[in-house]
């Protein structure tokens, strides 16, 4: 069985199905970390966890939507750069705002939760988005292979 087969199978699903998968995975991590966050830092820990999850979910959903809209070969560069920018800038902006607002959420582990959610969103969203790309033969590359 081809290792990338399951990614291709997921990529053939609709945008709403892929978004549901992303949200389900992110909600699972949030649920798994809620009790430890509450135990370690009380309600500020749950607030930090929820804010980190919300920022990463919002950026991943927007990036997935943008990459789904910009799939054509003519928009290949924009289809990579724009989702990547959205995926990193939203969590980064939230992190800067949290840091400037004071030590409350920072001391409650916001940065650690943000990293965990960002990496999970990246690991789920990127393969789902990349599986939607339609690979088309490139005459220049195929011609170079034939000459060798």
Secondary structure, 3 states (H helix, E strand, C coil): CCCCHHHHHHHCCCHHHHHHHHHHHHHHHHHHHHHHHHHHHCHHHHHHHHHHHHHHHHHHHHHHHHHHHCCCHHHHHHHHHHHHHHHHHHHHHHHHHHHHHCHHHHHCCHHHHHHHHHHHHHHHHHHHHHCCCCCCCCHHHHHHHHHC
